[in-house]
Amino acid sequence: MSHPIMFDENDPLLARVRELALAFPGAGEKISHGRPFFHTKTAFAVYGGTVKETGRSYPRSLILKPDASEREALLQDARTYHPAYMGPSGWIGFDLESATVDWGEVAELLDMSFRVTAPARLVHELDARPK
C-alpha cells in the first residue's frame, strides 16, 4: 500500500532544504511514507513530520538526527518537537514555520545529521572540501 504524498512540490521551503541537503557528498532524495527523505546509505533528513501522541502535523519541518550530546539542548528550543516513529531513536523535528528561518542554522543542523548518519568516507569527503 502506498502512502499519499504529504508535501507540495512547489513549496519554496522544500526547494531551499533540497538545495542544502543535496549538496552533501553522496546525497540523494527519495519519497518514502509520502515525504521527501534525504539520504546517503540511510536517511539524514526528512521533510515533514508529526507527533505521535497528539497527531499534530508539522508539514513544513525537518526531521534530523542530532549528535547525542546536542539533542537535549535542541529539544528545549520551542521550534523543535519529538517526531513520531523516529523520535525514540534520537531524531528531532525542527519546525520551519514557527519563526523566520535562519538558513545558516538549518545548514548546521543538516550538517550535524549528515555527520551522524553518513558513512565515514562521505564525512571525510565533506571535510576535504574547501571551506
C-alpha positions as CSV (number, residue, x, y, z in Angstrom):
1,M,0.0,0.0,0.0
2,S,1.5,3.3,-1.0
3,H,1.3,6.4,1.2
4,P,-0.3,9.7,0.0
5,I,2.0,12.5,-1.0
6,M,2.3,14.8,2.0
7,F,4.2,17.7,0.6
8,D,3.8,20.4,-2.1
9,E,6.5,20.0,-4.9
10,N,6.3,23.8,-5.4
11,D,7.0,24.6,-1.7
12,P,9.8,27.2,-1.5
13,L,11.0,25.9,1.9
14,L,11.3,22.4,0.4
15,A,13.2,23.9,-2.5
16,R,15.7,25.5,-0.2
17,V,16.0,22.4,2.0
18,R,16.5,20.3,-1.1
19,E,19.3,22.7,-2.3
20,L,21.1,22.4,1.1
21,A,20.6,18.6,1.6
22,L,21.6,17.5,-1.9
23,A,24.9,19.5,-1.7
24,F,26.3,16.8,0.7
25,P,28.5,14.1,-0.8
26,G,26.6,11.1,-2.0
27,A,23.3,12.6,-1.0
28,G,20.1,11.6,-2.8
29,E,16.4,12.1,-2.4
30,K,13.6,9.6,-2.4
31,I,9.9,9.7,-1.4
32,S,9.1,7.4,1.5
33,H,5.9,7.3,3.5
34,G,4.7,10.2,1.4
35,R,7.6,12.6,2.4
36,P,11.0,13.6,0.9
37,F,13.8,11.6,2.5
38,F,17.3,12.9,2.0
39,H,19.8,10.1,2.4
40,T,23.2,8.5,1.8
41,K,23.1,4.8,2.8
42,T,20.4,5.8,5.3
43,A,18.3,8.9,5.9
44,F,19.8,12.1,7.3
45,A,16.8,14.3,6.9
46,V,13.1,14.1,6.3
47,Y,10.8,16.9,5.2
48,G,7.7,17.0,7.3
49,G,6.6,15.1,10.4
50,T,4.0,14.5,13.0
51,V,3.8,14.0,16.8
52,K,2.5,10.5,17.6
53,E,0.9,11.4,20.9
54,T,-1.1,14.3,19.7
55,G,-1.3,13.7,15.9
56,R,-0.2,17.3,15.4
57,S,1.3,17.7,11.9
58,Y,4.4,19.8,11.0
59,P,4.3,19.6,7.2
60,R,7.0,22.2,6.7
61,S,9.6,20.9,9.1
62,L,12.8,18.8,9.1
63,I,13.3,15.6,11.0
64,L,17.1,15.3,11.8
65,K,19.4,13.1,13.8
66,P,21.5,15.4,16.0
67,D,24.6,14.4,17.9
68,A,23.5,12.8,21.1
69,S,25.3,15.5,23.1
70,E,23.2,18.2,21.4
71,R,19.8,16.5,21.5
72,E,18.5,17.6,24.9
73,A,19.6,21.2,24.3
74,L,17.9,21.2,20.9
75,L,14.6,19.8,22.4
76,Q,14.5,22.9,24.7
77,D,14.0,25.1,21.6
78,A,10.3,25.9,21.0
79,R,10.8,25.2,17.3
80,T,11.6,21.5,17.9
81,Y,9.3,18.5,18.5
82,H,9.6,14.8,19.2
83,P,8.7,13.2,15.9
84,A,6.5,10.0,15.6
85,Y,8.4,6.8,14.9
86,M,11.9,8.4,14.6
87,G,11.9,10.3,17.9
88,P,12.6,7.3,20.1
89,S,15.7,6.6,18.0
90,G,17.2,10.1,18.8
91,W,15.7,12.1,16.0
92,I,14.2,15.6,16.4
93,G,11.7,17.6,14.4
94,F,12.6,21.2,13.6
95,D,9.6,23.4,12.6
96,L,10.4,25.7,9.7
97,E,7.2,27.7,10.1
98,S,7.4,28.7,13.7
99,A,9.7,31.7,13.1
100,T,11.7,33.4,10.4
101,V,14.0,30.6,9.1
102,D,17.7,31.0,9.7
103,W,19.1,29.1,6.8
104,G,22.6,29.1,8.3
105,E,21.2,27.3,11.4
106,V,19.3,24.8,9.1
107,A,22.5,24.1,7.2
108,E,24.3,23.4,10.5
109,L,21.5,21.0,11.6
110,L,21.7,19.2,8.3
111,D,25.5,19.0,8.6
112,M,25.2,17.5,12.1
113,S,22.7,15.0,11.0
114,F,24.7,14.0,7.9
115,R,27.8,13.5,10.1
116,V,25.9,11.3,12.5
117,T,24.3,9.1,9.8
118,A,26.6,9.1,6.8
119,P,29.4,6.5,6.1
120,A,32.8,7.7,7.3
121,R,34.1,8.0,3.7
122,L,31.4,10.6,2.9
123,V,32.1,12.5,6.0
124,H,35.8,12.6,5.1
125,E,34.9,13.7,1.6
126,L,32.8,16.6,3.1
127,D,35.7,17.5,5.4
128,A,38.1,17.6,2.4
129,R,36.0,20.2,0.6
130,P,37.4,23.8,0.5
131,K,35.8,26.0,3.2
